[in-house]
Amino acid sequence: MRLLGEDLVLFRDRSGTLGLIAEFCPHRRASLAYGIPEIDGIRCPYHGWKFDSTGACIDQPNEPPVARSKRRSRRAAIPCKLSAG
């Protein structure tokens, strides 16, 4: 979706949490609009990085668990909630 000239992805992860984050993955600029919803976030279809509803990168396959790039790979996020059903 586009909001105030910014491309965003609205998703619901498999636990039911809504997320509204910047569309493009910071690694190779793949569109998260084609992302795969998982229990706690959305996974990039290109290389598998996973982002939660706050825009934090929570998983990077084939990287050490304490990789610096995971902390720096945050996406802009806008808090959202379901209203009126």
Secondary structure, DSSP 8 states (H G I E B T S, - for coil): -EETTEEEEEEE-TTS-EEEEESB-TTT--BGGG-EEETTEEE-TTT--EE-TTS-EEE-TTS-TT-HHHHH----B--------
